[in-house]
Amino acid sequence: MLPSFRFFVALLAAGCAAVAADWPEFLGPTRDNRSSETGLRQKLDPEGVPILWQRKVGTGYSAPSVRGDVLVLHHRVGGEEIVEAMDATTGESRWRYAYPSRFIDPFGYNNGPRCSPLLTDEVCYTFGAEGVLLCLNLKDGRFLWRRDTREDFNVPEAFFGVGSSPVLEDNRLIVLVGGQPNSAVVAFDARTGSTLWQNGGEATWNGVPMTGWPGERTVQWNTADPAFQKQASYCAPVLATIHGQRHVLCCTRQGLLSLDPATGNCRFAFWFRARQDSSVNAMTPVVQEDCILLSSAYFRNGSVLLRVRPEGNAVDEVWRGTQLEIHWSRPILDQGHLFGFSGRNEPDGRFRCVDWADGNLRWDRFEGWPNAGHSKLREGEQSPEFYGRGALILAEHTLIALGEAGRLGLFAPVADKPVELGFWQVPGLNYPCWTGPVLANRRLYLRDEALLLCLDWSGTGSSQ
């Protein structure tokens, strides 16, 4: 009996052990800002948490990606975009690969990369602000291949640079390129960079109903209007199996395209574009079973929940409204409720809970601040005591929230009312913190336009 008892105790201990996990790409290991990690911090005091390391970095909005003990950051210093591998536990540099960049944001935002690295066991993929798609050896940064998508696919200048992080499936690297006339989405051979298929543009949109726009309009692709032809967005593609069919769902500037990830053939197209020229789609779609949520913060475009028909070739609207107007982050779906930051600009920021099934607004917490048009803080100026807009991670039944002025908070994901479990104004972080937080191996990584920090997020401290 004794060996059996010992075996039982060992199994029990293994089951109770804390679980760690990597964060190897945009939106995390399951591409939905959720983490399976356990043994995490469940309380946050105003005095904060231990900062394990911090270092100055170049500009950009790219979130770091972590696999094992390697962290990769894509940032810009001077006239170069730099892919840099660091020790995830110390921040010390291991290797760097640099190439020239002349990108200037036409609206005056920073000129660094926007997309997050995608890490496999062997390689690192990055997508720069000018459309340079790069593949490097993860171990030593050795160059493997490169594609200049702006030149290769005739990409019109985007509003805010290139900002859609790639996804990988079955040796196909799928990228929202935004090319003309029919290269909105391109699949590359992940080993060589050669083009496997391309689709999205004039052929997929001509004749599609302009849902949500006044009148009985259909899309008439205007090949003479460069502004009309802008297809790139700031949403990552989403891979999903719906009614037994595999889809890659790409929210372009025009709306939602569903393509067969193996062939690139179009399954359906749904118009979802604000009636405003200087507008983009920036929220990566949320998918559960046969339903897809789209949201935008421009011109009261709001949100729409779509249900894919059993044949997989069309969608029907479930609900539409302005309960959520999400600009650039992605809401968390948990237990039938959406939690997210709504609002186009800083003073509009609201933290909201909305029912997934019918769009019913459960609660609304105002997160704006009084100084409209807020800019970077001057020396000695304190950050506002608001989240503004922000980004979320769900881990161990807790929402981790990072506001755009550097306020870090913990919330319980409950639909009755907003329950804040603590907050901390992270020292050194300044507006705009538009890069979402990253959780890997019980360490939380945060960045603004000049600083990268690593926080101890394990639940072992006295304040837990």
Summary of the structure (lengths in Angstrom):
residues: 464
radius of gyration: 21.8
end to end distance: 37.8
largest distance: 81.5
contacts: 1611
relative contact order: 0.14
helix: 6%
strand: 41%
